Amino acid sequence: MVQLREVQMQFEEKIVLEGVSLDVQPQERLVIMGQSGSGKSTILRLILGILRPNAGSIFFKQFEIALTAASFNRCDSTSGWFIIIRRC
């Protein structure tokens, strides 16, 4: 249902996620544990489409998720944002 493939995420000089892959099926539960700043919230934001990974792919069901805005923080009613979903 949700799949991350070789996802990499970096904020300026800080590498938060490097080559992360996971596959969560329907009815499956996943717990993400880690220290502060280890990428837990980043993974959720990537899955929701709020952030776009520097590399890798994120899928929900059979659709790849990509965010078109450069940053969720810069989105407002004048600039707006939307999610593109394409079947792979």
C-alpha positions in Angstrom: 0.0 0.0 0.0 2.8 2.5 0.9 6.2 1.9 -0.5 9.4 3.9 -0.3 12.2 3.0 -2.7 15.8 4.2 -2.0 14.5 7.5 -0.7 17.1 10.2 0.2 16.3 13.4 1.9 18.7 16.2 2.8 18.1 19.7 4.4 21.1 21.9 3.4 24.1 20.0 4.7 22.2 17.6 6.9 21.4 14.2 5.4 18.3 13.0 7.1 17.4 9.9 5.1 19.8 7.9 2.9 18.7 5.0 0.8 15.6 4.3 2.9 13.2 1.6 1.5 10.1 0.2 3.2 6.9 -1.5 2.2 3.8 -1.3 4.4 0.9 -3.5 3.3 -2.8 -3.0 4.1 -3.7 -4.1 7.7 0.0 -3.9 8.6 1.2 -1.6 11.3 4.6 0.1 11.5 6.3 1.8 14.3 9.1 4.3 13.5 11.4 4.9 16.4 14.5 7.1 16.6 16.2 10.0 18.2 15.2 13.6 17.6 16.2 14.6 14.1 16.6 11.1 12.8 13.9 11.4 10.1 10.7 10.0 11.6 8.5 13.1 10.8 10.3 13.5 7.5 9.2 10.0 6.4 5.5 10.9 7.3 5.8 14.2 5.4 7.2 12.4 2.4 4.4 9.8 2.4 1.8 12.6 2.7 3.3 14.5 -0.2 4.2 17.5 1.9 7.9 17.1 1.1 9.6 15.8 -2.1 12.6 13.5 -1.7 16.0 14.5 -3.1 16.1 11.0 -4.7 14.1 7.8 -4.7 10.4 7.1 -5.2 7.3 7.0 -2.9 4.2 5.0 -3.9 0.7 4.9 -2.4 -1.1 1.8 -3.7 0.2 1.7 -7.3 0.6 5.5 -7.7 3.8 7.5 -7.4 3.5 10.6 -5.3 5.3 13.9 -6.1 4.9 17.4 -4.7 5.2 20.3 -7.2 5.8 23.1 -4.7 9.4 23.7 -3.6 8.4 23.8 0.0 5.2 23.3 2.0 6.2 26.2 4.2 6.0 28.6 1.2 2.6 27.4 0.1 -0.3 29.7 0.7 -3.6 30.7 -1.0 -1.8 32.8 -3.6 1.0 30.3 -4.6 -0.9 27.1 -3.9 0.3 23.6 -4.2 -1.0 20.3 -5.6 -0.1 16.7 -5.7 0.6 14.8 -8.9 -0.2 11.1 -8.8 0.8 8.9 -11.7 0.2 5.2 -12.2 3.4 3.2 -12.6 
